[in-house]
Amino acid sequence: MRNALLALFCCFTTAARADDDGERAALARLIHELDALAPLIAEAETQANPESRVRFHYGWLRQDIEHVKLGIREHIEAPRTTPREFPPLKGDYRR
């Protein structure tokens, strides 16, 4: 019984760690995709009519994208929490 509980606990911690790694990988890809927007933004900026009455603020867009990337990087680089220690399981539930 004790071994079964230990195996079950290990499955949950391994799955949680795998989820964290998957999330970090997906967030790293998201940063890469945000970086890929830079040439598109530059192209749109060169196509903009400088005499237009209403202008799009490309600098603000770039700042916002950098702000989002910074938040993602901070989450990715944050130290993982140390696993909590639990007292050993009794294993024998019949008495």
Backbone as ProteinMPNN parsed JSONL, in Angstrom:
{"seq_chain_A": "MRNALLALFCCFTTAARADDDGERAALARLIHELDALAPLIAEAETQANPESRVRFHYGWLRQDIEHVKLGIREHIEAPRTTPREFPPLKGDYRR", "coords_chain_A": {"N_chain_A": [[0.827, -1.19, 0.0], [1.934, 1.204, 0.794], [3.888, 1.613, -1.163], [2.264, 1.976, -3.384], [1.006, 4.404, -2.818], [3.23, 6.071, -2.757], [4.094, 5.849, -5.423], [1.901, 6.987, -6.71], [2.04, 9.619, -5.742], [4.511, 10.396, -6.848], [3.86, 10.364, -9.565], [2.103, 12.543, -9.737], [3.803, 14.718, -9.047], [5.711, 14.569, -11.067], [4.12, 14.994, -13.326], [3.257, 17.601, -12.828], [5.676, 18.969, -12.957], [6.343, 18.479, -15.62], [4.263, 19.848, -16.849], [4.954, 22.477, -16.113], [7.392, 22.742, -17.497], [6.466, 22.492, -20.119], [4.836, 24.727, -20.265], [6.725, 26.769, -19.965], [8.252, 26.37, -22.289], [6.335, 26.931, -24.248], [5.859, 29.615, -23.67], [8.374, 30.673, -24.244], [8.392, 30.274, -27.0], [6.384, 32.04, -27.627], [7.583, 34.511, -27.039], [9.481, 34.478, -29.054], [7.796, 34.643, -31.288], [6.711, 37.193, -30.856], [9.023, 38.702, -31.192], [9.326, 38.325, -33.905], [7.512, 40.068, -34.954], [8.671, 42.563, -35.231], [9.93, 43.268, -37.817], [7.606, 43.424, -39.359], [6.203, 45.481, -38.152], [7.981, 47.577, -38.616], [7.84, 47.673, -41.409], [5.139, 48.388, -41.788], [5.223, 50.887, -40.628], [6.859, 52.289, -42.39], [5.166, 52.411, -44.521], [3.202, 54.108, -43.714], [1.259, 57.085, -43.98], [2.713, 60.128, -43.601], [1.402, 62.522, -43.457], [-1.111, 62.099, -42.616], [-4.116, 62.728, -40.805], [-4.888, 61.267, -38.552], [-2.772, 59.259, -36.805], [-1.002, 56.193, -36.419], [0.571, 55.032, -33.526], [3.495, 53.8, -33.587], [5.729, 53.574, -31.961], [4.601, 53.355, -29.426], [3.352, 50.905, -29.709], [5.605, 49.239, -30.013], [6.758, 49.609, -27.456], [4.758, 48.5, -25.828], [4.804, 45.825, -26.687], [7.403, 45.131, -25.902], [7.064, 45.397, -23.165], [5.241, 43.322, -22.62], [6.827, 41.126, -23.388], [8.852, 41.351, -21.47], [7.424, 40.769, -19.116], [6.762, 38.094, -19.638], [9.326, 36.952, -19.807], [10.209, 37.373, -17.166], [8.505, 35.666, -15.816], [9.286, 33.187, -16.895], [11.965, 33.052, -16.083], [11.783, 33.106, -13.367], [12.586, 31.71, -10.231], [11.948, 28.312, -9.675], [9.643, 27.067, -7.364], [10.646, 25.534, -4.356], [10.07, 22.151, -3.726], [7.652, 21.181, -1.33], [8.257, 19.639, 1.825], [7.033, 16.636, 3.078], [5.756, 14.823, 5.869], [6.74, 11.396, 6.471], [4.733, 8.78, 5.042], [2.394, 6.721, 6.784], [1.468, 4.211, 5.904], [0.42, 1.779, 6.916], [-2.777, 1.133, 7.486], [-4.466, -0.322, 8.969], [-5.486, -1.206, 12.101]], "CA_chain_A": [[0.0, 0.0, 0.0], [2.844, 2.355, 0.888], [4.507, 1.797, -2.478], [1.252, 2.497, -4.297], [0.842, 5.822, -2.518], [4.449, 6.744, -3.185], [4.064, 5.902, -6.885], [0.878, 7.962, -7.078], [2.6, 10.935, -5.444], [5.548, 10.673, -7.843], [3.196, 10.668, -10.837], [1.578, 13.906, -9.686], [4.881, 15.704, -9.067], [6.321, 14.52, -12.391], [3.189, 15.629, -14.252], [3.291, 19.041, -12.57], [6.944, 19.468, -13.472], [6.239, 18.438, -17.077], [3.398, 20.966, -17.239], [5.752, 23.7, -15.984], [8.343, 22.779, -18.607], [5.697, 22.746, -21.325], [4.415, 26.129, -20.253], [7.912, 27.596, -20.217], [8.599, 26.236, -23.709], [5.33, 27.665, -25.023], [6.092, 31.045, -23.458], [9.584, 31.029, -24.998], [7.972, 30.389, -28.407], [5.605, 33.268, -27.731], [8.559, 35.609, -27.136], [10.046, 34.396, -30.41], [6.783, 35.172, -32.206], [6.644, 38.642, -30.657], [10.217, 39.247, -31.843], [9.116, 38.266, -35.354], [6.656, 41.184, -35.354], [9.459, 43.786, -35.436], [10.02, 43.676, -39.218], [6.27, 43.776, -39.857], [5.907, 46.806, -37.611], [8.823, 48.521, -39.352], [7.285, 47.805, -42.755], [3.9, 49.171, -41.694], [5.6, 52.27, -40.308], [7.357, 52.933, -43.616], [4.028, 52.57, -45.428], [2.253, 55.067, -43.152], [1.229, 58.416, -44.568], [3.119, 61.063, -42.549], [0.519, 63.68, -43.443], [-2.433, 61.664, -42.177], [-4.609, 63.435, -39.622], [-4.84, 60.298, -37.454], [-1.586, 58.415, -36.991], [-0.789, 55.051, -35.54], [1.784, 55.244, -32.729], [4.308, 52.592, -33.654], [6.591, 53.534, -30.776], [3.809, 52.826, -28.31], [3.185, 49.476, -29.978], [6.871, 48.581, -29.676], [6.901, 49.622, -25.997], [3.83, 47.528, -25.253], [5.312, 44.48, -26.975], [8.552, 44.918, -25.014], [6.535, 45.221, -21.808], [4.69, 41.967, -22.565], [7.964, 40.188, -23.413], [9.516, 41.422, -20.169], [6.607, 40.009, -18.17], [6.906, 36.67, -19.943], [10.687, 36.547, -19.399], [10.262, 37.322, -15.702], [7.837, 34.437, -15.386], [10.11, 32.043, -17.289], [13.213, 33.03, -15.341], [11.538, 33.066, -11.928], [13.003, 30.413, -9.684], [10.876, 27.366, -9.364], [9.513, 26.894, -5.92], [11.182, 24.299, -3.823], [8.982, 21.269, -3.298], [7.429, 21.096, 0.116], [8.558, 18.346, 2.425], [5.914, 16.046, 3.784], [6.176, 13.745, 6.774], [6.593, 10.09, 5.821], [3.418, 8.151, 5.135], [2.333, 5.577, 7.705], [1.418, 3.039, 5.062], [-0.387, 0.72, 7.504], [-4.005, 1.8, 7.922], [-5.292, -1.279, 9.722], [-5.053, -1.442, 13.493]], "C_chain_A": [[0.873, 1.257, 0.0], [3.476, 2.66, -0.459], [3.52, 2.379, -3.481], [1.044, 3.989, -4.066], [2.058, 6.622, -2.966], [4.49, 6.882, -4.711], [3.049, 6.929, -7.367], [1.387, 9.384, -6.857], [3.654, 11.326, -6.474], [4.941, 11.019, -9.197], [2.691, 12.099, -10.853], [2.695, 14.931, -9.744], [5.567, 15.727, -10.422], [5.424, 15.218, -13.41], [3.2, 17.142, -14.06], [4.565, 19.652, -13.124], [6.925, 19.499, -14.995], [5.358, 19.569, -17.575], [4.151, 22.278, -17.169], [6.728, 23.837, -17.146], [7.632, 23.075, -19.92], [5.25, 24.197, -21.415], [5.589, 27.043, -20.568], [8.324, 27.535, -21.686], [7.614, 27.017, -24.579], [5.525, 29.17, -24.869], [7.346, 31.518, -24.198], [9.259, 31.16, -26.485], [7.173, 31.673, -28.624], [6.519, 34.488, -27.823], [9.165, 35.643, -28.531], [9.067, 34.975, -31.435], [6.647, 36.685, -32.066], [7.852, 39.329, -31.282], [10.041, 39.304, -33.36], [8.212, 39.393, -35.847], [7.449, 42.441, -35.707], [9.574, 44.179, -36.91], [8.658, 44.074, -39.804], [5.862, 45.168, -39.379], [6.708, 47.86, -38.368], [8.289, 48.744, -40.766], [6.014, 48.652, -42.748], [4.211, 50.638, -41.433], [6.106, 52.998, -41.548], [6.234, 53.19, -44.612], [3.041, 53.64, -44.951], [2.378, 56.428, -43.837], [1.578, 59.431, -43.476], [2.204, 62.285, -42.449], [-0.905, 63.327, -43.004], [-2.831, 62.391, -40.897], [-4.565, 62.534, -38.386], [-3.693, 59.345, -37.741], [-1.567, 57.281, -35.983], [0.538, 55.27, -34.812], [2.597, 53.95, -32.657], [5.245, 52.47, -32.458], [5.861, 52.975, -29.574], [3.598, 51.328, -28.466], [4.452, 48.722, -29.594], [7.079, 48.523, -28.161], [5.993, 48.586, -25.341], [4.307, 46.099, -25.494], [6.508, 44.168, -26.081], [8.089, 44.676, -23.575], [5.968, 43.81, -21.628], [5.826, 40.941, -22.537], [8.701, 40.179, -22.079], [8.743, 40.625, -19.127], [6.727, 38.512, -18.379], [8.275, 36.179, -19.493], [10.805, 36.433, -17.884], [9.598, 36.057, -15.177], [8.691, 33.21, -15.704], [11.335, 31.925, -16.389], [13.026, 32.991, -13.825], [11.961, 31.703, -11.391], [11.782, 29.547, -9.389], [10.825, 27.194, -7.86], [10.058, 25.545, -5.513], [10.025, 23.413, -3.382], [8.874, 21.23, -1.778], [7.796, 19.708, 0.607], [7.351, 17.889, 3.221], [6.441, 15.002, 4.747], [5.965, 12.4, 6.084], [5.179, 9.535, 6.026], [3.48, 6.964, 6.073], [2.304, 4.282, 6.913], [0.557, 1.911, 5.605], [-1.624, 1.383, 8.099], [-4.927, 0.867, 8.689], [-4.704, -1.425, 11.112], [-6.232, -1.737, 14.339]], "O_chain_A": [[0.59, 2.233, -0.695], [3.587, 3.821, -0.853], [3.897, 3.185, -4.332], [0.919, 4.753, -5.023], [1.923, 7.725, -3.493], [4.882, 7.929, -5.226], [3.306, 7.659, -8.324], [1.181, 10.255, -7.702], [3.683, 12.471, -6.924], [5.461, 11.884, -9.902], [2.827, 12.797, -11.858], [2.55, 15.939, -10.435], [5.969, 16.793, -10.887], [5.916, 15.953, -14.266], [3.155, 17.886, -15.04], [4.533, 20.739, -13.701], [7.435, 20.441, -15.6], [5.654, 20.186, -18.599], [4.014, 23.115, -18.061], [6.876, 24.919, -17.713], [8.144, 23.831, -20.745], [5.277, 24.813, -22.481], [5.457, 27.984, -21.351], [8.705, 28.554, -22.262], [8.014, 27.684, -25.533], [5.373, 29.917, -25.835], [7.377, 32.633, -24.719], [9.783, 32.047, -27.16], [7.274, 32.309, -29.672], [6.253, 35.401, -28.604], [9.339, 36.712, -29.116], [9.468, 35.707, -32.34], [6.485, 37.383, -33.067], [7.725, 40.418, -31.84], [10.542, 40.216, -34.018], [8.155, 39.647, -37.05], [6.937, 43.303, -36.421], [9.333, 45.341, -37.233], [8.581, 44.965, -40.65], [5.248, 45.933, -40.122], [6.177, 48.913, -38.721], [8.284, 49.87, -41.262], [5.836, 49.525, -43.598], [3.538, 51.525, -41.958], [5.821, 54.18, -41.74], [6.337, 54.084, -45.452], [2.145, 54.035, -45.699], [3.469, 56.853, -44.219], [0.818, 59.583, -42.519], [2.239, 63.002, -41.45], [-1.794, 64.179, -43.024], [-2.001, 62.639, -40.022], [-4.24, 62.998, -37.293], [-3.65, 58.704, -38.791], [-2.051, 57.404, -34.857], [1.525, 55.658, -35.436], [2.397, 53.122, -31.769], [5.519, 51.362, -31.998], [6.428, 52.211, -28.793], [3.656, 50.575, -27.493], [4.387, 47.688, -28.928], [7.527, 47.503, -27.637], [6.403, 47.882, -24.418], [4.221, 45.257, -24.6], [6.616, 43.058, -25.559], [8.658, 43.85, -22.861], [6.193, 43.178, -20.596], [5.788, 39.995, -21.751], [9.127, 39.124, -21.609], [9.338, 39.888, -18.341], [6.787, 37.747, -17.417], [8.385, 35.122, -18.872], [11.431, 35.502, -17.375], [10.067, 35.451, -14.214], [8.808, 32.301, -14.882], [11.703, 30.825, -15.978], [13.999, 32.858, -13.083], [11.721, 30.674, -12.021], [10.746, 30.017, -8.918], [11.852, 27.181, -7.182], [9.942, 24.554, -6.235], [9.096, 23.888, -2.729], [9.872, 21.245, -1.057], [7.659, 18.723, -0.119], [6.731, 18.669, 3.944], [7.458, 14.363, 4.479], [5.106, 12.278, 5.21], [4.53, 9.79, 7.041], [4.5, 6.279, 6.151], [3.046, 3.35, 7.225], [0.005, 1.144, 4.817], [-1.534, 2.105, 9.092], [-6.054, 1.238, 9.018], [-3.522, -1.74, 11.256], [-6.088, -1.965, 15.541]]}, "name": "protein", "num_of_chains": 1, "seq": "MRNALLALFCCFTTAARADDDGERAALARLIHELDALAPLIAEAETQANPESRVRFHYGWLRQDIEHVKLGIREHIEAPRTTPREFPPLKGDYRR"}
